[in-house]
Amino acid sequence: MTIKFYGKAGKLGEFSNFFHSPITIDGVVYITTEHYFQSMKYVTVNPAYANKIAKASNPMQAAQMGRNRRKPMRPDWEKVKDNVMRTALRAKFTQHERLKELLLSTGDEHIVEDAPNDYYWGCGKKGSGKNMLGKLLVELREELKK
């Protein structure tokens, strides 16, 4: 069986990076995992801009700022982005017991971010995407079971 989620308002919206669940990483509080993820794109090359993203008023603003290609992004981003997301998810699901229990309640089900326009983190329109967010959630769930 497959569990699908998309967006913070839908079923299992808690799995969305836009879901309001503050995390603390390296002493910095991020309102959402999206804030953390987007700010990490710039942390090594433009710490001031990374800090602005971290303090964005909402996750959509953080996402838009993080997608700003007028600002130089860290050159190793493609190599580190999966681990950055792992760090964000681990913080979210270990710092919030209710979210941890929710993730564990999915048992052994396949988890899919049903994002029609995202072929990397989501499954894309026809299910041909990589679904990396879903895969990382399953990976974390297995880690939390131990």
C-alpha positions in Angstrom: 0.0 0.0 0.0 1.1 3.6 -0.7 0.6 6.6 1.5 0.4 9.9 -0.4 0.7 13.4 0.9 1.0 16.8 -0.6 0.9 20.2 1.0 0.5 21.1 4.7 -3.3 21.3 4.7 -4.0 17.8 3.2 -3.9 14.3 4.7 -0.6 13.8 6.5 0.2 17.5 5.8 2.6 17.2 8.8 5.0 15.4 6.4 5.2 18.6 4.3 8.3 20.8 4.6 5.9 23.7 4.8 4.2 22.3 8.0 4.8 24.6 11.0 7.0 22.6 13.3 10.0 24.6 14.5 13.3 22.8 14.6 16.6 23.7 16.2 19.8 22.8 14.4 23.2 24.1 15.5 21.5 26.5 18.0 19.4 28.1 15.3 15.6 27.9 15.3 13.9 27.4 12.0 10.1 27.8 11.7 9.9 24.9 9.3 12.1 22.4 7.6 11.7 24.4 4.4 13.4 27.4 6.1 16.3 25.2 7.1 16.6 23.5 3.7 16.5 26.7 1.6 18.9 28.6 3.9 21.5 25.8 3.6 21.8 26.6 -0.1 23.6 29.8 0.7 25.1 29.2 4.2 28.7 28.7 2.9 28.7 31.5 0.3 26.4 34.1 1.7 25.7 33.6 5.4 23.8 36.9 5.6 21.3 35.8 2.9 21.0 32.4 4.5 20.1 34.1 7.8 17.4 36.2 6.0 15.9 33.0 4.6 16.0 31.4 8.0 14.0 34.3 9.4 11.5 34.5 6.5 7.9 35.1 7.7 6.6 31.9 6.2 7.8 28.8 4.3 6.6 30.0 0.9 8.7 33.1 1.3 11.7 31.0 2.4 11.2 28.8 -0.7 11.0 31.7 -3.0 14.1 33.3 -1.5 15.9 29.9 -1.7 15.1 29.7 -5.4 16.6 33.1 -6.2 19.3 32.4 -8.8 20.6 35.9 -8.8 22.4 35.0 -5.6 25.3 32.5 -5.9 24.5 29.2 -4.3 27.0 26.9 -2.6 28.9 25.0 -5.4 28.4 21.6 -3.7 24.6 21.9 -3.4 23.7 19.0 -5.7 26.1 16.7 -3.7 24.8 17.7 -0.3 21.1 18.5 -0.7 19.9 15.0 0.2 21.9 15.0 3.4 20.6 18.5 4.2 17.1 17.2 3.9 18.0 14.2 6.0 19.2 16.5 8.8 16.0 18.6 8.5 13.7 15.6 8.7 15.6 14.0 11.5 15.3 17.2 13.5 11.6 17.5 12.8 10.7 14.0 13.7 12.9 13.6 16.7 12.1 17.1 18.2 8.4 16.6 18.0 7.1 13.4 19.6 3.7 13.6 18.0 5.2 13.8 14.5 7.5 10.9 15.3 4.6 8.8 16.4 2.7 9.8 13.2 5.6 8.8 11.0 5.9 5.5 12.9 2.2 4.9 12.5 2.7 4.5 8.8 4.1 1.0 9.4 5.8 -0.4 6.4 3.8 1.6 3.8 5.5 3.3 0.9 5.4 7.1 1.4 5.0 9.4 -1.6 5.0 13.1 -1.9 2.3 13.5 -4.5 3.7 16.7 -5.9 2.7 17.0 -9.5 5.4 19.6 -10.5 8.3 18.2 -8.5 10.2 15.3 -10.1 13.0 15.2 -7.6 11.5 15.5 -4.1 8.0 14.4 -5.3 6.6 11.8 -7.7 5.7 14.3 -10.5 2.5 14.3 -12.6 2.5 10.7 -13.8 4.5 9.1 -10.9 7.8 9.2 -12.8 9.6 11.4 -10.3 12.3 10.3 -7.8 10.1 10.9 -4.7 13.2 11.6 -2.7 11.2 13.2 0.2 9.1 10.1 0.5 12.2 7.8 0.3 13.9 9.9 3.0 10.8 9.7 5.2 10.8 5.9 4.9 14.5 5.8 5.6 14.0 7.9 8.7 11.1 5.8 9.8 13.3 2.7 9.7 15.9 4.5 11.7 13.4 5.6 14.3 12.0 2.0 14.7 15.4 0.8 16.0 
